[in-house]
Amino acid sequence: MNDIELIKFGQKIKFERIKRNWSQEQLAELSNISIHGISNVETGKTDVKYSNILRLAKAFDMRACDLLDFNL
């Protein structure tokens, strides 16, 4: 992903997390990604591995392609 896509993806993750009233810690537990990793994803500071996209999608009970749809 390029920098803009990373930021949009992070915004999508944060939007979905807040919509469910979850903390970063709760999402970290559900996705088996560290809290630091969740924070980095939400702020667009790190590239996201496909395996982590799948973990996040599973935690949100969504398809990975829906997480990659950046139209909030």
C-alpha positions in Angstrom: 0.0 0.0 0.0 1.1 3.5 -0.6 1.1 6.2 2.2 -2.3 7.5 1.4 -3.8 3.9 1.3 -2.1 3.1 4.6 -3.7 6.2 6.2 -7.1 5.3 4.7 -6.8 1.7 5.9 -5.9 2.9 9.4 -8.9 5.2 9.4 -11.1 2.3 8.3 -9.8 0.1 11.1 -10.3 2.8 13.7 -13.8 3.5 12.4 -14.8 -0.2 12.6 -13.2 -0.5 16.1 -15.0 2.6 17.5 -18.3 1.6 15.8 -18.1 -1.5 18.0 -17.1 0.4 21.1 -13.9 -1.6 21.3 -10.6 -0.4 22.8 -7.3 -1.0 20.9 -6.6 -3.6 23.5 -9.8 -5.5 22.8 -9.1 -5.5 19.0 -5.6 -6.6 19.7 -6.9 -9.6 21.7 -9.5 -10.5 19.1 -7.1 -10.2 16.1 -4.0 -11.6 17.9 -2.1 -8.4 16.9 -0.2 -6.5 19.5 -1.6 -3.2 20.8 1.4 -1.4 19.4 0.6 -3.1 16.0 -3.0 -1.9 16.2 -1.9 1.6 17.0 0.6 1.6 14.1 -2.0 0.4 11.7 -4.6 3.0 12.8 -2.1 5.8 12.4 -0.8 4.5 9.0 2.7 4.2 10.4 3.3 0.7 9.2 2.6 -1.4 6.1 0.1 -4.1 6.8 0.8 -7.7 6.0 -1.9 -9.7 4.3 -2.1 -12.1 7.2 -2.9 -9.1 9.5 -5.6 -7.9 7.2 -7.2 -11.3 7.4 -6.9 -11.3 11.2 -8.6 -7.9 11.4 -11.3 -8.9 9.0 -12.0 -12.0 11.1 -12.1 -10.0 14.3 -14.6 -7.6 12.7 -16.5 -10.5 11.1 -16.0 -8.9 7.7 -14.5 -9.9 4.4 -11.0 -8.7 3.8 -12.1 -6.9 0.6 -14.6 -4.9 2.7 -11.9 -3.7 5.0 -10.0 -2.6 1.9 -13.0 -0.5 0.7 -11.9 3.0 2.0 -15.3 4.7 1.4 -16.2 5.5 5.0 
